[in-house]
């Protein structure tokens, strides 16, 4: 994960366990170098949920590509975004196994009116390599507001 600046990435402890499978099944086939991934996360959306219209913000948005890898879905999930302000929204009806890129700086929203959970793997990657990559140890906390000056991680209960 990265902070708002999107200059580098912090690897959480569980990544070591998941990375071989993620590389073999997703990252390597997409041709995305690991040192360019700024953010990678699972996004779960239960039945009946919705994500309000929004634009992602932060410096990382302007410097990354947002890729959705559809892990589970249903025919009643609707992902909509506005590609051009003078046109109607575009609807993406993605099924399991689909991969698509979207400009998340544009307005977008999602609804799940189906009976199954929707889970996507979201990958935000940049054209240039990360300025830094740091591995967090169990119990360390990423301090977002300190990222511009480097890695700041602290254990639970530490003073600010």
ZILINCOR-V698959 format. One line per field, one symbol per residue. burial: + if it has 24 or more other C-alpha atoms within 12 Angstrom, else -. A space follows every 10 residues. Layout:
BEGIN
burial->???
END
This chain:
BEGIN
burial->++++++++++ ++-------- -+---++--- -+-+++++++ +---+++--+ +----+---+ +-++++++++ ++++-+++++ ++-------- -+-+----++ +++++-++++ ++----++++ ++++++---+ ++++++---- ++++--+--- +-+-------
END
